[in-house]
Amino acid sequence: MPNYNGVWSLVTQYQYAADWSADNIPPLLGDIGLFGGGQTNTNVIEFVTITAAGNATDFGDLTAARNGLGSCSSATRGLWGGGEVSSNVNTIDFVTIVNQGNAADFGDLTAAKAQLAGLSNATRGVFGGGTDSTDVIEYVTIASAGNATDFGNLTDGRLSLAATASPTRGVFGGGMSDRVDTIDYITIGSTGNASDFGNLSAARIALAACASSTRGVFGGGQVDADPADVNIIEYITIGSTGNVTDFGNLTAIRSRLTALSNNTKGLFAGGQEGSTRVNKIETITIASTGNASDFGDLTAAKVYIGACSNSHGGVQ
């Protein structure tokens, strides 16, 4: 490291980045979004700074390559649970969000499953649904590594659903046993079965969700047999109940995508447009309505990614 000359600045610090050892990489700054795994069966974790449009950058690796993961996060840790490569797994991995590097083992889900959904507040991470159309909801305490514990049940069993949260309430939307338009909600700090919240505008699977502390947003998905993907974005007020309201549109029809947010911006990433996988990331302003716009690109085109951030609506 260069000698300290009595004046510190962030610019100077990063000019000397080549002098940092692998164990002394400076922490990431700001609102960080992480994208982990995905198909075709990668272990890559990549990151963006949510407040600054641009392409994703390598962060590290999951403990194993897989797709169809559920993900959740606090302000400090990101978790990925479940997924599959040749078979489903019950693995939960974690990273410290501001420190680039590989994921470590956190514990296990109650069963091996994929295409589940995750949500969280600042303390607790919750995973719901997944193969084989299970209705199980389970939770972990994000700050303490360990196995998941039973929370309750969704109103019906389903996979390929989406989930997001405010600091107090989690919502699960869509999914498939048969395709449903159901939105369920839970109180994150307690345990118990989910209750009916309202409905999406149509029954669909392979959609994505993100949230501010007050508003949940669902985007994309598939309403019927492939390739009937949609570009719909719609929203709910998480603290109430009721059906969705139209928000706007993604830049193209897309399913099998993922989403993350800070308390202001939502990002929708990856997915499949018809038969073509894409690497695009697009952004919305959650408190307003309108169409999504370009943000940047993932490092590769992929589907069924798990995404989380250190600044989403659940941690506000």
Secondary structure by P-SEA (a helix, b strand, c coil): cccccccccaaaaaaaccccccccccccccbbbbbccccccccbbbbbccccbbbbbbccccccccccccccccccbbbbccccccccccbbbbcccccbbbbccccccccccccbbbbbcccbbbbccccccccbbbbbccccbbbbbbccccccccccccccccccbbbbcccccccccbbbbbccccbbbbccccccccccccccccccccbbbbcbbbcccccccccbbbbcccccccccccccccccccccccccccccbbbbcbbbcccccccbbbbbccccbbbbbbcccccccccccccccccccccc
